[in-house]
């Protein structure tokens, strides 16, 4: 079963009714996907998956994403993304919310 079908089945099982699967041309960067889908970059969640000793680590989310009604993120492929309400996402994965994002002026 493809990752998108698996994710669809999971979201349906968890009764998440408001999400869209967004197919797009193959892309590897969140900014490219956002541009293709006409989604503001600030609403794109960059997915990074890390495993340690065959187990997934906690899900971390930048605090800025909690301010948006919807977020968009890749499904595990380079040609599909999901748009869903942030609070549905949070209810599924119970993310640790922290600050990762800094504007370029803060870096210098």
MITORMAR-323247 format. One line per field, with one value per atom (N, C-alpha, C): residue in three letters; chain; z, x, y. Coordinates in Angstrom, 3 decimals. Each point is the difference from the previous one (the first is absolute). Layout:
res <- c(ALA | ...)
chain <- c(A | ...)
z <- c(Z | ...)
x <- c(X | ...)
y <- c(Y | ...)
This chain:
res <- c(UNK | UNK | UNK | UNK | UNK | UNK | UNK | UNK | UNK | UNK | UNK | UNK | UNK | UNK | UNK | UNK | UNK | UNK | UNK | UNK | UNK | UNK | UNK | UNK | UNK | UNK | UNK | UNK | UNK | UNK | UNK | UNK | UNK | UNK | UNK | UNK | UNK | UNK | UNK | UNK | UNK | UNK | UNK | UNK | UNK | UNK | UNK | UNK | UNK | UNK | UNK | UNK | UNK | UNK | UNK | UNK | UNK | UNK | UNK | UNK | UNK | UNK | UNK | UNK | UNK | UNK | UNK | UNK | UNK | UNK | UNK | UNK | UNK | UNK | UNK | UNK | UNK | UNK | UNK | UNK | UNK | UNK | UNK | UNK | UNK | UNK | UNK | UNK | UNK | UNK | UNK | UNK | UNK | UNK | UNK | UNK | UNK | UNK | UNK | UNK | UNK | UNK | UNK | UNK | UNK | UNK | UNK | UNK | UNK | UNK | UNK | UNK | UNK | UNK | UNK | UNK | UNK | UNK | UNK | UNK | UNK | UNK | UNK | UNK | UNK | UNK | UNK | UNK | UNK | UNK | UNK | UNK | UNK | UNK | UNK | UNK | UNK | UNK | UNK | UNK | UNK | UNK | UNK | UNK | UNK | UNK | UNK | UNK | UNK | UNK | UNK | UNK | UNK | UNK | UNK | UNK | UNK | UNK | UNK | UNK | UNK | UNK | UNK | UNK | UNK | UNK | UNK | UNK | UNK | UNK | UNK | UNK | UNK | UNK | UNK | UNK | UNK | UNK | UNK | UNK | UNK | UNK | UNK | UNK | UNK | UNK | UNK | UNK | UNK | UNK | UNK | UNK | UNK | UNK | UNK | UNK | UNK | UNK | UNK | UNK | UNK | UNK | UNK | UNK | UNK | UNK | UNK | UNK | UNK | UNK | UNK | UNK | UNK | UNK | UNK | UNK | UNK | UNK | UNK | UNK | UNK | UNK | UNK | UNK | UNK | UNK | UNK | UNK | UNK | UNK | UNK | UNK | UNK | UNK | UNK | UNK | UNK | UNK | UNK | UNK | UNK | UNK | UNK | UNK | UNK | UNK | UNK | UNK | UNK | UNK | UNK | UNK | UNK | UNK | UNK | UNK | UNK | UNK | UNK | UNK | UNK | UNK | UNK | UNK | UNK | UNK | UNK | UNK | UNK | UNK | UNK | UNK | UNK | UNK | UNK | UNK | UNK | UNK | UNK | UNK | UNK | UNK | UNK | UNK | UNK | UNK | UNK | UNK | UNK | UNK | UNK | UNK | UNK | UNK | UNK | UNK | UNK | UNK | UNK | UNK | UNK | UNK | UNK | UNK | UNK | UNK | UNK | UNK | UNK | UNK | UNK | UNK | UNK | UNK | UNK | UNK | UNK | UNK | UNK | UNK | UNK | UNK | UNK | UNK)
chain <- c(A | A | A | A | A | A | A | A | A | A | A | A | A | A | A | A | A | A | A | A | A | A | A | A | A | A | A | A | A | A | A | A | A | A | A | A | A | A | A | A | A | A | A | A | A | A | A | A | A | A | A | A | A | A | A | A | A | A | A | A | A | A | A | A | A | A | A | A | A | A | A | A | A | A | A | A | A | A | A | A | A | A | A | A | A | A | A | A | A | A | A | A | A | A | A | A | A | A | A | A | A | A | A | A | A | A | A | A | A | A | A | A | A | A | A | A | A | A | A | A | A | A | A | A | A | A | A | A | A | A | A | A | A | A | A | A | A | A | A | A | A | A | A | A | A | A | A | A | A | A | A | A | A | A | A | A | A | A | A | A | A | A | A | A | A | A | A | A | A | A | A | A | A | A | A | A | A | A | A | A | A | A | A | A | A | A | A | A | A | A | A | A | A | A | A | A | A | A | A | A | A | A | A | A | A | A | A | A | A | A | A | A | A | A | A | A | A | A | A | A | A | A | A | A | A | A | A | A | A | A | A | A | A | A | A | A | A | A | A | A | A | A | A | A | A | A | A | A | A | A | A | A | A | A | A | A | A | A | A | A | A | A | A | A | A | A | A | A | A | A | A | A | A | A | A | A | A | A | A | A | A | A | A | A | A | A | A | A | A | A | A | A | A | A | A | A | A | A | A | A | A | A | A | A | A | A | A | A | A | A | A | A | A | A | A | A | A | A | A | A | A | A | A | A)
z <- c(0.000 | 0.000 | 0.000 | -0.827 | -0.062 | 1.283 | 0.262 | 1.209 | 0.013 | -1.171 | -0.055 | 0.340 | -0.536 | 0.340 | 1.470 | 0.532 | 1.421 | 0.854 | -0.375 | 0.736 | -0.117 | -1.188 | -0.173 | 0.911 | 0.029 | 0.839 | 1.478 | 0.415 | 1.397 | 0.339 | -0.873 | 0.261 | 0.023 | -0.892 | -0.005 | 1.266 | 0.412 | 1.224 | 1.221 | 0.024 | 1.127 | -0.121 | -1.026 | -0.238 | -0.245 | -0.727 | -0.463 | -1.345 | -0.017 | -1.203 | -0.909 | 0.528 | -0.775 | -0.339 | -1.063 | -0.520 | -1.500 | -0.675 | -1.442 | -0.346 | -0.868 | -0.583 | -1.209 | -0.067 | -1.042 | -0.847 | -1.106 | -0.882 | -0.674 | -0.240 | -0.636 | -0.713 | -0.899 | -0.647 | 1.063 | -0.289 | 0.952 | 0.458 | 1.302 | 0.594 | 1.292 | 0.329 | 1.169 | 1.093 | -0.288 | 0.983 | 0.286 | 1.256 | 0.396 | -0.749 | -0.253 | -0.703 | -1.430 | -0.658 | -1.347 | 0.025 | 0.969 | 0.116 | 0.272 | 0.916 | 0.303 | -1.230 | -0.782 | -1.219 | -0.984 | -0.208 | -0.925 | 0.447 | 1.296 | 0.533 | 0.329 | -0.276 | 0.308 | 1.475 | 0.829 | 1.446 | 0.581 | 0.883 | 0.598 | 0.695 | -0.195 | 0.584 | 1.506 | 0.670 | 1.455 | 0.466 | -0.899 | 0.345 | -0.358 | -0.569 | -0.369 | 1.187 | 0.346 | 1.056 | -0.662 | 0.306 | -0.536 | 0.821 | -0.680 | 0.672 | 0.076 | 1.206 | 0.221 | 0.896 | -0.459 | 0.767 | 0.519 | 1.289 | 0.644 | 0.780 | -0.162 | 0.777 | 0.831 | 1.211 | 0.877 | 0.529 | -0.254 | 0.470 | -0.378 | -1.268 | -0.562 | 0.613 | 0.599 | 0.526 | -0.465 | -0.313 | -0.339 | 1.212 | -0.080 | 1.096 | 0.091 | 1.056 | 0.096 | -1.217 | -0.300 | -1.087 | 0.557 | -0.682 | 0.385 | -1.051 | 0.450 | -0.894 | 0.434 | -0.989 | 0.301 | 0.473 | 0.996 | 0.595 | -1.029 | -1.023 | -0.996 | -0.747 | -0.160 | -0.711 | 0.779 | 1.310 | 0.806 | -0.252 | -0.643 | -0.254 | -1.249 | -0.785 | -1.268 | 0.097 | -0.688 | -0.064 | -0.636 | -1.103 | -0.734 | -0.213 | -0.116 | -0.369 | -1.166 | -0.721 | -1.125 | 0.255 | -0.223 | 0.181 | -0.957 | -0.311 | -0.874 | 0.684 | -0.818 | 0.538 | 0.141 | -0.347 | -0.004 | -1.413 | -0.969 | -1.385 | -0.432 | -1.162 | -0.522 | -0.981 | -0.079 | -0.956 | 0.579 | 1.305 | 0.672 | 1.294 | 0.291 | 1.270 | 0.567 | 1.254 | 0.679 | 0.533 | -0.164 | 0.661 | 1.028 | 1.256 | 1.053 | 1.062 | 0.818 | 1.087 | 1.006 | 0.456 | 0.946 | 1.237 | 0.525 | 1.250 | -0.169 | -1.203 | -0.254 | 0.029 | -0.638 | 0.013 | 1.444 | 0.785 | 1.384 | 0.835 | -0.241 | 0.747 | -0.342 | -1.180 | -0.405 | 0.555 | 0.014 | 0.317 | 1.293 | 0.638 | 1.256 | -0.085 | -0.890 | -0.216 | 1.169 | 0.102 | 0.908 | -0.767 | 0.513 | -0.678 | 0.566 | -0.880 | 0.413 | -1.108 | 0.227 | -0.993 | -0.797 | -1.294 | -0.912 | -0.971 | -0.411 | -1.060 | 0.513 | -0.799 | 0.267 | -1.319 | 0.044 | -1.230 | -0.316 | -1.255 | -0.371 | 0.816 | 0.418 | 0.803 | 1.377 | 0.529 | 1.320 | -0.053 | -1.167 | -0.138 | 0.050 | -0.609 | -0.063 | 1.218)
x <- c(0.857 | -0.857 | 0.897 | -0.318 | 0.821 | -0.147 | 0.979 | -0.036 | -1.217 | -0.387 | -1.161 | -1.270 | -0.142 | -1.180 | 0.003 | 1.158 | 0.107 | -0.389 | 0.486 | -0.337 | -1.480 | -0.559 | -1.449 | -0.793 | 0.379 | -0.700 | 0.111 | 1.184 | 0.207 | -0.869 | -0.001 | -0.792 | -1.491 | -0.437 | -1.408 | -0.350 | 0.900 | -0.230 | -0.091 | 0.808 | 0.019 | -1.074 | -0.848 | -1.128 | 0.428 | 1.105 | 0.420 | -0.685 | -1.014 | -0.818 | 0.445 | 0.758 | 0.363 | 1.478 | 0.329 | 1.363 | -0.073 | 1.027 | 0.089 | 1.341 | -0.010 | 1.236 | 0.288 | 1.212 | 0.379 | 1.122 | -0.328 | 1.059 | 0.693 | 1.295 | 0.757 | 1.198 | 0.610 | 1.220 | 1.058 | 0.849 | 1.035 | 0.797 | 0.111 | 0.735 | 0.644 | 1.147 | 0.762 | 0.092 | -0.413 | 0.096 | -1.387 | -0.266 | -1.305 | -0.344 | 0.993 | -0.269 | -0.474 | 0.556 | -0.442 | -1.449 | -0.306 | -1.351 | -0.994 | 0.359 | -0.866 | -0.283 | 1.028 | -0.163 | -0.924 | 0.221 | -0.824 | -1.460 | -0.222 | -1.357 | -0.618 | 0.745 | -0.458 | -0.378 | 0.870 | -0.163 | 1.105 | -0.326 | 1.053 | 1.055 | 1.250 | 1.105 | -0.160 | -0.516 | -0.140 | -0.990 | -0.876 | -0.961 | 0.500 | 1.198 | 0.588 | 0.780 | -0.280 | 0.743 | 1.050 | 1.243 | 1.086 | 0.079 | -0.071 | 0.007 | 1.429 | 0.420 | 1.291 | -0.290 | 0.381 | -0.266 | 1.321 | 0.048 | 1.199 | -0.404 | 0.757 | -0.232 | 1.245 | -0.223 | 1.082 | -0.356 | 0.873 | -0.233 | -1.392 | -0.371 | -1.249 | -1.255 | 0.081 | -1.204 | -0.011 | -1.158 | -0.149 | 0.168 | 0.527 | 0.160 | -1.257 | -0.151 | -1.172 | -0.099 | -1.213 | -0.237 | 0.189 | 0.814 | 0.239 | -0.604 | -0.609 | -0.630 | 0.427 | 0.343 | 0.315 | -1.256 | 0.154 | -1.124 | -0.777 | 0.668 | -0.678 | -1.094 | 0.134 | -1.028 | -1.304 | 0.057 | -1.224 | -0.924 | 0.515 | -0.791 | -0.871 | 0.174 | -0.715 | -1.125 | -1.083 | -1.138 | 0.418 | 0.754 | 0.397 | 1.508 | 0.550 | 1.400 | 0.063 | 1.102 | 0.237 | 1.335 | 0.031 | 1.246 | 0.038 | 1.209 | 0.171 | -0.497 | -0.431 | -0.563 | 1.012 | 1.234 | 1.000 | 0.450 | -0.567 | 0.437 | 0.435 | 0.559 | 0.391 | -1.026 | -1.161 | -1.008 | -1.409 | -0.136 | -1.292 | 0.198 | -0.950 | -0.028 | -1.404 | -0.133 | -1.293 | -0.227 | -1.210 | -0.424 | -1.041 | 0.236 | -0.967 | 0.032 | -1.027 | -0.049 | 1.102 | 0.663 | 1.090 | -0.486 | -1.163 | -0.446 | -0.360 | -0.435 | -0.191 | 1.354 | 0.996 | 1.358 | 0.497 | -0.169 | 0.481 | -0.716 | -1.291 | -0.760 | 0.460 | 0.576 | 0.483 | 1.378 | 0.901 | 1.401 | 0.507 | -0.790 | 0.395 | 1.421 | 0.224 | 1.362 | 0.542 | 1.305 | 0.698 | 0.144 | -0.594 | 0.023 | 1.150 | 0.852 | 1.169 | 0.370 | 1.000 | 0.414 | 1.208 | -0.191 | 1.090 | 0.255 | -1.083 | 0.065 | 0.601 | 0.906 | 0.546 | 0.047 | -0.336 | 0.079 | 1.471 | 0.320 | 1.406 | 0.645 | -0.767 | 0.576 | 0.418 | -0.655 | 0.360 | 1.289 | 0.308 | 1.173 | 1.277 | -0.034 | 1.180 | 0.056)
y <- c(-1.179 | 1.179 | 1.233 | 0.982 | 1.207 | 0.796 | 0.847 | 0.817 | 0.911 | 0.514 | 0.881 | -0.770 | -1.211 | -0.808 | -0.379 | -0.304 | -0.336 | 1.201 | 1.163 | 1.223 | 0.323 | -0.144 | 0.208 | -0.931 | -1.272 | -0.973 | 0.385 | 0.451 | 0.417 | 1.203 | 1.016 | 1.202 | -0.320 | -0.858 | -0.398 | -0.779 | -0.895 | -0.777 | 0.909 | 1.036 | 0.944 | 1.078 | -0.127 | 0.907 | 1.448 | 0.142 | 1.325 | 0.198 | 0.849 | 0.146 | 1.128 | 0.931 | 1.177 | -0.009 | -0.696 | 0.007 | -0.194 | 0.450 | -0.160 | -0.609 | -0.991 | -0.525 | 0.879 | 0.523 | 0.944 | -0.577 | -0.653 | -0.480 | 1.184 | -0.130 | 1.078 | -0.607 | 0.769 | -0.504 | -0.303 | -0.970 | -0.389 | 1.222 | 0.146 | 1.123 | -0.481 | 0.579 | -0.443 | 1.058 | 1.202 | 1.084 | 0.546 | 0.305 | 0.521 | 1.283 | 0.838 | 1.251 | -0.270 | -1.024 | -0.368 | -0.487 | -0.828 | -0.546 | 1.123 | 0.883 | 1.134 | 0.842 | 0.252 | 0.787 | -0.718 | -1.282 | -0.791 | -0.042 | -0.137 | -0.106 | 1.351 | 1.082 | 1.361 | 0.133 | -0.540 | 0.035 | 0.865 | 0.941 | 0.823 | -0.876 | 0.360 | -0.775 | -0.159 | 1.016 | -0.050 | -1.066 | -0.480 | -1.041 | -1.399 | -0.075 | -1.285 | -0.566 | -1.223 | -0.675 | -0.887 | 0.216 | -0.819 | -1.277 | -1.116 | -1.295 | -0.518 | -0.353 | -0.649 | -1.202 | -1.180 | -1.216 | -0.547 | -0.254 | -0.532 | -1.242 | -1.084 | -1.213 | -0.292 | -0.449 | -0.409 | -1.382 | -0.960 | -1.367 | -0.518 | 0.162 | -0.519 | 0.617 | 1.161 | 0.648 | 1.450 | 0.553 | 1.399 | 0.873 | 1.237 | 0.949 | 0.847 | 0.820 | 0.870 | 0.920 | 0.442 | 0.942 | 1.403 | 0.796 | 1.383 | 0.909 | 1.086 | 0.974 | 1.389 | 0.820 | 1.380 | 0.721 | 0.827 | 0.711 | 0.805 | 0.503 | 0.835 | -0.768 | -1.319 | -0.771 | -0.091 | 0.173 | -0.080 | 1.182 | 1.023 | 1.213 | -0.107 | -1.069 | -0.122 | -1.012 | 0.305 | -0.919 | -1.331 | 0.080 | -1.191 | -0.017 | -1.205 | -0.169 | -0.976 | 0.034 | -0.900 | -0.689 | -1.314 | -0.735 | -1.191 | -0.454 | -1.150 | -1.266 | -0.957 | -1.238 | -1.121 | 0.244 | -1.063 | -0.306 | 0.717 | -0.104 | 1.400 | 0.090 | 1.309 | 0.540 | -0.675 | 0.450 | 0.071 | -0.097 | 0.162 | 0.767 | 0.851 | 0.715 | -0.079 | 0.365 | 0.022 | 1.405 | 0.493 | 1.244 | -0.407 | 0.395 | -0.302 | 1.079 | 0.013 | 0.980 | -0.313 | 1.049 | -0.211 | -0.757 | 0.359 | -0.610 | -1.471 | -0.413 | -1.430 | -0.717 | 0.619 | -0.553 | -0.145 | 1.048 | -0.015 | -1.061 | -0.196 | -1.011 | -1.417 | -0.184 | -1.318 | -0.327 | 0.988 | -0.306 | 0.629 | 0.868 | 0.647 | 0.556 | 0.960 | 0.485 | 0.818 | 0.008 | 0.908 | 1.306 | 1.056 | 1.296 | 0.815 | 0.477 | 0.768 | 0.972 | 0.822 | 0.985 | -0.454 | -0.214 | -0.323 | 1.139 | 0.638 | 1.000 | 1.307 | 0.532 | 1.331 | 0.749 | 1.263 | 0.792 | 0.258 | 0.277 | 0.250 | 1.119 | 0.988 | 1.084 | -0.465 | -1.034 | -0.530 | -0.822 | -0.568 | -0.848 | 0.833 | 1.176 | 0.846 | 0.836)
